[in-house]
Amino acid sequence: MLAKLTLTIEQSVIEQAKEYAQKKNRSVSRIVEEYLKNIVTNHEIGTSFSKMKSPITNSISGMFHDNGKSYKDMLSEVLQDKYL
């Protein structure tokens, strides 16, 4: 069953949403509905992503230290040492 929903959104956002919807051959209502379904369906997943930790990331965390040199300078030093 379809029902109406009234939203208060900035006019510029509405205009951009209409342009986007037209380019995608969809209605703004359909886009908003799909977005809301996605939020509701993935709510637990979405909130847990920020709390999830990767074993790989955890294993290398703290492994690298900032020596104050730019990446370009460090790369130049490595290449000079390797090819001299």
All heavy atoms as an XYZ file, in Angstrom:
673
protein
N       0.848     -1.178      0.000
C       0.000      0.000      0.000
C       0.894      1.241      0.000
O       1.833      1.351      0.785
C      -0.883     -0.018      1.235
C      -1.738      1.220      1.359
S      -2.846      1.135      2.753
C      -1.922      2.065      3.943
N       0.599      2.169     -0.863
C       1.348      3.411     -0.924
C       0.711      4.441     -0.006
O      -0.502      4.497      0.147
C       1.378      3.953     -2.352
C       2.105      3.087     -3.379
C       1.990      3.716     -4.765
C       3.561      2.923     -2.993
N       1.549      5.252      0.617
C       1.075      6.318      1.488
C       1.903      7.554      1.208
O       3.051      7.468      0.771
C       1.200      5.918      2.956
N       1.327      8.707      1.484
C       2.049      9.964      1.265
C       2.836     10.331      2.512
O       2.451     10.029      3.633
C       1.072     11.085      0.924
C       0.495     10.969     -0.440
C      -0.208     12.253     -0.829
C      -0.601     12.158     -2.283
N      -0.400     13.389     -2.985
N       3.954     11.010      2.264
C       4.819     11.480      3.339
C       5.237     12.894      2.987
O       5.674     13.154      1.872
C       6.058     10.578      3.465
C       7.162     11.040      4.391
C       6.697     10.985      5.841
C       8.387     10.168      4.201
N       5.102     13.801      3.910
C       5.513     15.182      3.674
C       6.877     15.407      4.320
O       7.078     15.113      5.495
C       4.493     16.170      4.284
O       3.217     15.909      3.704
C       4.895     17.598      4.010
N       7.825     15.905      3.523
C       9.159     16.197      4.010
C       9.450     17.680      3.834
O       8.986     18.297      2.877
C      10.205     15.396      3.223
C      10.068     13.886      3.259
C      11.034     13.247      2.272
C      10.329     13.366      4.662
N      10.221     18.241      4.714
C      10.655     19.615      4.587
C      12.135     19.597      4.233
O      12.968     19.151      5.031
C      10.433     20.385      5.906
O       9.050     20.270      6.266
C      10.804     21.841      5.758
N      12.426     20.032      2.993
C      13.783     19.971      2.468
C      14.095     21.294      1.782
O      13.207     21.924      1.195
C      13.908     18.808      1.451
C      13.541     17.486      2.138
C      15.301     18.732      0.869
C      13.473     16.313      1.186
N      15.350     21.697      1.829
C      15.754     22.938      1.175
C      15.413     22.883     -0.313
O      15.584     21.847     -0.964
C      17.252     23.171      1.336
C      17.669     23.536      2.733
C      19.157     23.841      2.816
O      19.747     24.255      1.798
O      19.713     23.657      3.900
N      14.966     24.001     -0.838
C      14.542     24.078     -2.231
C      15.652     23.662     -3.195
O      15.406     22.940     -4.154
C      14.061     25.502     -2.561
C      13.501     25.665     -3.952
C      12.232     24.849     -4.192
O      11.402     24.718     -3.304
N      12.106     24.298     -5.383
N      16.867     24.072     -2.920
C      17.973     23.726     -3.823
C      18.206     22.219     -3.860
O      18.526     21.653     -4.901
C      19.258     24.450     -3.411
O      19.661     24.046     -2.125
N      18.019     21.552     -2.730
C      18.187     20.102     -2.669
C      17.082     19.420     -3.469
O      17.332     18.454     -4.196
C      18.198     19.602     -1.209
C      18.233     18.087     -1.141
C      19.369     20.213     -0.458
N      15.886     19.935     -3.371
C      14.760     19.386     -4.130
C      15.029     19.496     -5.625
O      14.834     18.535     -6.383
C      13.440     20.103     -3.765
C      13.059     19.800     -2.313
C      12.317     19.699     -4.720
C      11.923     20.645     -1.781
N      15.511     20.644     -6.041
C      15.801     20.844     -7.471
C      16.890     19.882     -7.946
O      16.774     19.280     -9.018
C      16.206     22.292     -7.721
C      15.061     23.270     -7.537
C      15.501     24.729     -7.463
O      16.710     24.996     -7.664
O      14.644     25.584     -7.186
N      17.928     19.722     -7.153
C      19.007     18.796     -7.516
C      18.499     17.357     -7.545
O      18.875     16.573     -8.425
C      20.171     18.925     -6.535
C      20.913     20.229     -6.649
C      21.953     20.412     -5.547
O      21.945     19.710     -4.542
N      22.848     21.369     -5.748
N      17.642     17.016     -6.599
C      17.088     15.661     -6.545
C      16.224     15.388     -7.773
O      16.267     14.291     -8.339
C      16.269     15.479     -5.269
N      15.456     16.366     -8.194
C      14.623     16.198     -9.388
C      15.477     16.014    -10.635
O      15.172     15.174    -11.484
C      13.681     17.394     -9.560
C      12.547     17.406     -8.559
C      11.638     18.598     -8.785
C      10.479     18.601     -7.812
N       9.572     19.751     -8.017
N      16.551     16.779    -10.744
C      17.460     16.639    -11.882
C      18.099     15.252    -11.882
O      18.182     14.590    -12.911
C      18.549     17.716    -11.843
C      18.052     19.104    -12.164
C      19.129     20.169    -12.005
O      20.331     19.811    -11.935
O      18.768     21.357    -11.938
N      18.545     14.824    -10.724
C      19.163     13.504    -10.592
C      18.164     12.414    -10.978
O      18.498     11.497    -11.736
C      19.653     13.304     -9.160
C      20.218     11.929     -8.906
C      21.534     11.639     -9.238
C      19.438     10.930     -8.336
C      22.066     10.373     -9.010
C      19.954      9.662     -8.102
C      21.263      9.393     -8.450
O      21.771      8.140     -8.225
N      16.959     12.519    -10.453
C      15.927     11.519    -10.730
C      15.615     11.458    -12.225
O      15.465     10.373    -12.790
C      14.665     11.835     -9.932
N      15.544     12.606    -12.851
C      15.256     12.646    -14.279
C      16.371     11.960    -15.075
O      16.105     11.194    -15.992
C      15.080     14.085    -14.749
C      14.634     14.196    -16.192
C      14.387     15.637    -16.595
O      14.850     16.577    -15.941
N      13.644     15.823    -17.672
N      17.612     12.208    -14.701
C      18.746     11.574    -15.384
C      18.727     10.058    -15.218
O      19.162      9.321    -16.103
C      20.072     12.115    -14.852
C      20.364     13.534    -15.265
C      21.666     14.026    -14.655
C      21.870     15.500    -14.945
N      23.055     16.048    -14.260
N      18.230      9.602    -14.080
C      18.189      8.167    -13.789
C      16.859      7.527    -14.207
O      16.651      6.333    -13.974
C      18.401      7.922    -12.286
C      19.740      8.399    -11.774
C      20.863      7.571    -12.348
C      22.203      7.994    -11.801
N      23.304      7.224    -12.329
N      15.978      8.319    -14.816
C      14.648      7.840    -15.229
C      13.872      7.226    -14.071
O      13.306      6.138    -14.178
C      14.764      6.832    -16.387
C      15.265      7.473    -17.646
O      14.906      8.607    -17.958
N      16.116      6.776    -18.368
N      13.874      7.918    -12.959
C      13.167      7.489    -11.761
C      12.476      8.691    -11.153
O      12.785      9.821    -11.471
C      14.140      6.908    -10.747
C      14.913      5.737    -11.293
C      16.024      5.437    -10.412
N      15.759      4.168     -9.772
C      16.627      3.554     -9.008
N      17.760      4.123     -8.735
N      16.351      2.399     -8.497
N      11.604      8.421    -10.222
C      10.963      9.523     -9.502
C      11.743      9.785     -8.213
O      12.442      8.908     -7.706
C       9.516      9.160     -9.161
O       9.486      8.117     -8.208
N      11.614     10.994     -7.713
C      12.242     11.335     -6.438
C      11.666     10.433     -5.346
O      12.393      9.941     -4.488
C      12.042     12.831     -6.095
C      12.557     13.142     -4.696
C      12.734     13.708     -7.129
N      10.375     10.173     -5.413
C       9.744      9.291     -4.423
C      10.379      7.911     -4.421
O      10.651      7.337     -3.360
C       8.246      9.156     -4.711
O       7.597     10.377     -4.484
N      10.620      7.358     -5.610
C      11.224      6.026     -5.702
C      12.644      6.036     -5.116
O      13.041      5.136     -4.388
C      11.269      5.573     -7.156
C      12.012      4.287     -7.408
C      11.387      3.085     -6.770
N      10.098      2.855     -7.372
C       9.177      2.033     -6.892
N       9.420      1.339     -5.807
N       8.029      1.894     -7.474
N      13.402      7.080     -5.411
C      14.771      7.181     -4.896
C      14.766      7.274     -3.376
O      15.531      6.589     -2.691
C      15.504      8.381     -5.533
C      15.727      8.107     -7.027
C      16.824      8.658     -4.819
C      16.233      9.296     -7.805
N      13.875      8.091     -2.837
C      13.783      8.241     -1.381
C      13.328      6.923     -0.755
O      13.875      6.481      0.268
C      12.828      9.396     -0.997
C      12.544      9.398      0.497
C      13.404     10.727     -1.442
N      12.366      6.257     -1.371
C      11.885      4.967     -0.849
C      13.014      3.936     -0.812
O      13.214      3.255      0.199
C      10.743      4.439     -1.712
C      10.207      3.101     -1.238
C       9.091      2.573     -2.121
O       8.741      3.219     -3.131
O       8.571      1.495     -1.800
N      13.776      3.833     -1.887
C      14.881      2.876     -1.929
C      15.954      3.222     -0.897
O      16.515      2.336     -0.250
C      15.478      2.829     -3.330
C      14.543      2.158     -4.324
C      15.031      2.240     -5.757
O      16.110      2.825     -6.004
O      14.318      1.726     -6.641
N      16.209      4.510     -0.736
C      17.182      4.951      0.262
C      16.728      4.563      1.669
O      17.508      4.016      2.454
C      17.389      6.461      0.162
C      18.324      7.008      1.203
C      19.694      6.798      1.111
C      17.836      7.731      2.293
C      20.558      7.295      2.074
C      18.695      8.225      3.255
C      20.046      8.005      3.146
O      20.897      8.491      4.104
N      15.472      4.813      1.967
C      14.950      4.487      3.294
C      14.940      2.978      3.528
O      15.254      2.510      4.630
C      13.552      5.085      3.479
C      13.508      6.616      3.554
C      12.062      7.103      3.582
C      14.280      7.144      4.741
N      14.583      2.201      2.498
C      14.628      0.738      2.625
C      16.046      0.286      2.936
O      16.258     -0.605      3.762
C      14.153      0.073      1.330
C      12.664      0.010      1.180
C      12.314     -0.708     -0.119
C      10.824     -0.716     -0.346
N      10.476     -1.366     -1.635
N      17.006      0.900      2.261
C      18.404      0.546      2.478
C      18.822      0.841      3.908
O      19.505      0.036      4.546
C      19.283      1.302      1.482
C      20.703      0.817      1.476
O      21.045     -0.150      2.126
N      21.545      1.507      0.740
N      18.426      1.972      4.417
C      18.767      2.339      5.797
C      18.146      1.356      6.779
O      18.813      0.867      7.688
C      18.290      3.775      6.123
C      19.115      4.791      5.366
C      18.372      4.029      7.627
C      18.602      6.208      5.518
N      16.875      1.058      6.580
C      16.175      0.160      7.502
C      16.741     -1.246      7.418
O      16.985     -1.894      8.436
C      14.658      0.153      7.188
C      13.938     -0.910      7.995
C      14.067      1.520      7.471
N      17.003     -1.722      6.217
C      17.508     -3.081      6.018
C      18.919     -3.234      6.557
O      19.253     -4.249      7.162
C      17.505     -3.440      4.516
O      16.184     -3.280      4.020
C      17.962     -4.854      4.294
N      19.751     -2.235      6.331
C      21.158     -2.333      6.715
C      21.483     -1.557      7.983
O      22.639     -1.268      8.228
C      22.041     -1.832      5.569
C      21.873     -2.686      4.343
O      21.787     -3.895      4.435
N      21.802     -2.056      3.200
N      20.494     -1.239      8.770
C      20.722     -0.410      9.959
C      21.778     -1.014     10.865
O      22.728     -0.343     11.267
C      19.431     -0.185     10.734
C      19.619      0.695     11.922
N      19.823      0.194     13.179
C      19.678      2.031     12.035
C      19.988      1.191     14.024
N      19.909      2.313     13.366
N      21.626     -2.298     11.187
C      22.598     -2.923     12.078
C      23.966     -3.002     11.420
O      24.981     -2.769     12.056
C      22.121     -4.313     12.479
C      20.967     -4.286     13.456
C      20.560     -5.674     13.886
O      21.426     -6.579     13.876
O      19.392     -5.854     14.237
N      23.994     -3.319     10.140
C      25.261     -3.398      9.425
C      25.920     -2.032      9.379
O      27.097     -1.896      9.656
C      25.046     -3.941      7.990
C      24.550     -5.376      8.052
C      26.315     -3.839      7.174
C      24.080     -5.920      6.743
N      25.162     -0.992      9.040
C      25.711      0.351      8.919
C      26.301      0.862     10.215
O      27.357      1.482     10.227
N      25.638      0.588     11.316
C      26.153      1.083     12.584
C      27.351      0.273     13.044
O      28.216      0.779     13.730
C      25.073      1.073     13.679
O      24.544     -0.246     13.791
C      23.969      2.061     13.377
N      27.399     -0.985     12.646
C      28.517     -1.804     13.110
C      29.789     -1.564     12.314
O      30.871     -1.875     12.783
C      28.137     -3.289     13.060
O      27.909     -3.690     11.736
N      29.695     -1.048     11.091
C      30.892     -0.788     10.294
C      31.837      0.152     11.016
O      33.044     -0.042     10.998
C      30.544     -0.195      8.929
C      30.177     -1.226      7.912
C      29.129     -0.999      7.047
C      30.876     -2.410      7.807
C      28.788     -1.945      6.108
C      30.542     -3.361      6.866
C      29.490     -3.130      6.016
N      31.296      1.177     11.654
C      32.171      2.128     12.327
C      32.837      1.508     13.548
O      33.879      1.965     13.988
C      31.383      3.373     12.728
O      30.348      3.021     13.617
N      32.237      0.440     14.102
C      32.795     -0.200     15.286
C      33.671     -1.400     14.931
O      34.402     -1.891     15.773
C      31.658     -0.656     16.199
C      30.844      0.502     16.742
C      29.687      0.016     17.560
C      28.835      1.183     18.014
N      27.641      0.756     18.717
N      33.546     -1.886     13.678
C      34.314     -3.051     13.268
C      35.793     -2.723     13.154
O      36.162     -1.640     12.748
C      33.834     -3.558     11.910
C      32.773     -4.580     12.020
S      32.199     -5.291     10.467
C      33.334     -4.880      9.237
N      36.608     -3.679     13.494
C      38.043     -3.519     13.343
C      38.552     -4.663     12.487
O      38.128     -5.795     12.635
C      38.724     -3.504     14.699
C      38.292     -2.322     15.537
C      39.188     -2.118     16.700
C      38.725     -0.863     17.429
N      39.680     -0.406     18.369
N      39.448     -4.340     11.623
C      40.023     -5.337     10.741
C      41.253     -5.952     11.394
O      42.094     -5.240     11.915
C      40.415     -4.677      9.420
O      41.281     -5.494      8.694
N      41.378     -7.272     11.346
C      42.569     -7.904     11.917
C      43.855     -7.395     11.272
O      44.859     -7.211     11.953
C      42.364     -9.391     11.619
C      40.908     -9.544     11.379
C      40.417     -8.234     10.846
N      43.823     -7.165      9.970
C      45.018     -6.681      9.278
C      45.370     -5.277      9.753
O      46.515     -4.983     10.074
C      44.826     -6.715      7.749
C      44.688     -8.162      7.284
C      45.970     -6.018      7.036
C      44.270     -8.318      5.852
N      44.355     -4.412      9.805
C      44.598     -3.044     10.258
C      45.107     -3.041     11.696
O      46.037     -2.321     12.029
C      43.318     -2.200     10.155
O      42.828     -2.274      8.823
C      43.568     -0.762     10.524
N      44.505     -3.856     12.528
C      44.944     -3.926     13.921
C      46.385     -4.400     14.027
O      47.146     -3.940     14.877
C      44.036     -4.850     14.729
C      42.677     -4.240     14.971
O      42.492     -3.044     14.821
N      41.722     -5.071     15.335
N      46.784     -5.336     13.158
C      48.135     -5.890     13.258
C      49.205     -4.894     12.853
O      50.330     -4.974     13.328
C      48.251     -7.161     12.418
O      48.187     -6.852     11.043
N      48.877     -3.959     11.959
C      49.892     -2.987     11.543
C      49.732     -1.638     12.223
O      50.545     -0.753     12.045
C      49.898     -2.802     10.002
C      48.596     -2.198      9.512
C      50.241     -4.084      9.310
C      48.628     -1.782      8.057
N      48.705     -1.496     13.027
C      48.471     -0.234     13.721
C      49.655      0.082     14.631
O      50.105     -0.754     15.405
C      47.194     -0.317     14.553
O      46.964      0.902     15.199
N      50.199      1.282     14.495
C      51.338      1.702     15.293
C      52.666      1.259     14.718
O      53.717      1.539     15.273
N      52.624      0.562     13.596
C      53.831      0.033     12.982
C      54.650      1.122     12.297
O      55.864      1.032     12.206
C      53.418     -1.029     11.955
C      54.500     -1.833     11.377
S      53.682     -3.086     10.360
C      55.083     -3.950      9.784
N      53.986      2.132     11.800
C      54.658      3.189     11.065
C      54.722      4.451     11.910
O      53.778      4.789     12.600
C      53.909      3.478      9.754
C      53.806      2.260      8.886
C      52.640      1.522      8.841
C      54.881      1.844      8.128
C      52.546      0.393      8.048
C      54.804      0.716      7.331
C      53.629     -0.016      7.289
N      55.848      5.118     11.822
C      56.033      6.334     12.601
C      56.342      7.491     11.668
O      57.052      7.327     10.672
C      57.169      6.147     13.609
C      56.929      5.003     14.537
N      56.045      5.079     15.587
C      57.428      3.737     14.554
C      56.013      3.924     16.221
N      56.840      3.087     15.609
N      55.850      8.639     12.000
C      56.089      9.841     11.196
C      57.475     10.370     11.524
O      57.762     10.765     12.650
C      55.018     10.894     11.524
C      55.169     12.150     10.688
O      56.008     12.160      9.765
O      54.432     13.108     10.949
N      58.350     10.336     10.522
C      59.703     10.841     10.743
C      59.855     12.280     10.270
O      60.951     12.810     10.239
C      60.739      9.934     10.063
C      60.550      9.877      8.556
O      59.737     10.599      7.997
N      61.305      9.016      7.900
N      58.762     12.887      9.866
C      58.784     14.283      9.451
C      59.143     14.488      7.994
O      59.105     15.606      7.504
N      59.508     13.428      7.307
C      59.879     13.541      5.892
C      58.657     13.287      5.019
O      57.778     12.512      5.374
C      60.959     12.519      5.540
C      62.273     12.734      6.250
C      63.275     11.680      5.817
C      64.595     11.854      6.557
N      65.539     10.798      6.175
N      58.658     13.936      3.867
C      57.560     13.705      2.935
C      57.757     12.358      2.257
O      58.868     11.828      2.184
C      57.506     14.811      1.880
O      58.590     14.684      0.980
N      56.695     11.817      1.743
C      56.767     10.545      1.028
C      57.719     10.654     -0.153
O      58.504      9.744     -0.410
C      55.369     10.133      0.565
C      55.367      8.846     -0.229
C      55.523      7.619      0.414
C      55.236      8.855     -1.610
C      55.537      6.434     -0.303
C      55.252      7.676     -2.335
C      55.404      6.465     -1.680
O      55.423      5.306     -2.388
N      57.667     11.767     -0.845
C      58.540     11.986     -2.007
C      60.011     11.919     -1.597
O      60.822     11.271     -2.269
C      58.225     13.340     -2.644
C      59.021     13.636     -3.888
C      58.632     14.979     -4.464
C      59.498     15.341     -5.660
N      59.204     16.652     -6.192
N      60.363     12.576     -0.492
C      61.750     12.562     -0.016
C      62.184     11.151      0.382
O      63.291     10.717      0.053
C      61.935     13.515      1.162
C      61.799     14.977      0.759
O      61.939     15.278     -0.446
O      61.541     15.806      1.653
N      61.322     10.433      1.083
C      61.673      9.074      1.495
C      61.848      8.167      0.283
O      62.774      7.354      0.234
C      60.591      8.507      2.428
C      60.571      9.156      3.797
S      59.466      8.335      4.974
C      57.862      8.657      4.259
N      60.968      8.303     -0.702
C      61.072      7.503     -1.914
C      62.361      7.817     -2.663
O      63.057      6.913     -3.124
C      59.847      7.746     -2.809
C      59.745      6.904     -4.067
C      59.725      5.418     -3.739
C      58.496      7.289     -4.851
N      62.696      9.099     -2.750
C      63.945      9.494     -3.408
C      65.152      8.870     -2.717
O      66.070      8.374     -3.376
C      64.096     11.015     -3.407
O      63.108     11.600     -4.203
N      65.172      8.876     -1.385
C      66.271      8.289     -0.635
C      66.399      6.794     -0.914
O      67.491      6.285     -1.147
C      66.081      8.517      0.865
C      66.328      9.934      1.310
C      66.037     10.136      2.790
O      65.865      9.127      3.525
O      65.963     11.299      3.216
N      65.283      6.093     -0.913
C      65.301      4.656     -1.161
C      65.808      4.366     -2.560
O      66.640      3.477     -2.766
C      63.896      4.045     -0.941
C      63.850      2.607     -1.438
C      63.509      4.116      0.514
N      65.318      5.127     -3.529
C      65.748      4.895     -4.915
C      67.215      5.223     -5.105
O      67.918      4.525     -5.828
C      64.859      5.696     -5.876
C      63.410      5.228     -5.974
C      62.596      6.165     -6.863
C      63.298      3.802     -6.486
N      67.690      6.266     -4.455
C      69.118      6.625     -4.565
C      69.981      5.523     -3.965
O      70.983      5.124     -4.538
C      69.401      7.955     -3.860
C      68.920      9.152     -4.619
C      69.110     10.453     -3.834
O      69.503     10.438     -2.685
N      68.823     11.565     -4.485
N      69.593      5.029     -2.795
C      70.352      3.960     -2.142
C      70.347      2.685     -2.988
O      71.351      1.991     -3.060
C      69.761      3.638     -0.766
C      69.974      4.766      0.243
O      70.832      5.640     -0.025
O      69.286      4.774      1.269
N      69.234      2.407     -3.619
C      69.103      1.167     -4.382
C      69.911      1.223     -5.678
O      70.460      0.210     -6.096
C      67.628      0.919     -4.686
C      67.366     -0.418     -5.320
C      65.886     -0.701     -5.419
C      65.680     -2.103     -5.940
N      64.310     -2.517     -5.892
N      69.978      2.368     -6.325
C      70.590      2.449     -7.628
C      71.980      3.104     -7.623
O      72.542      3.400     -8.656
C      69.654      3.162     -8.617
C      68.408      2.365     -8.857
C      67.183      2.745     -8.298
C      68.434      1.196     -9.620
C      66.042      2.002     -8.519
C      67.299      0.444     -9.831
C      66.106      0.862     -9.275
O      64.985      0.109     -9.501
N      72.553      3.334     -6.472
C      73.908      3.904     -6.406
C      74.935      2.858     -6.100
O      74.792      1.839     -5.637
C      73.968      5.020     -5.357
C      73.275      6.309     -5.742
C      73.423      7.307     -4.593
C      73.808      6.904     -7.017
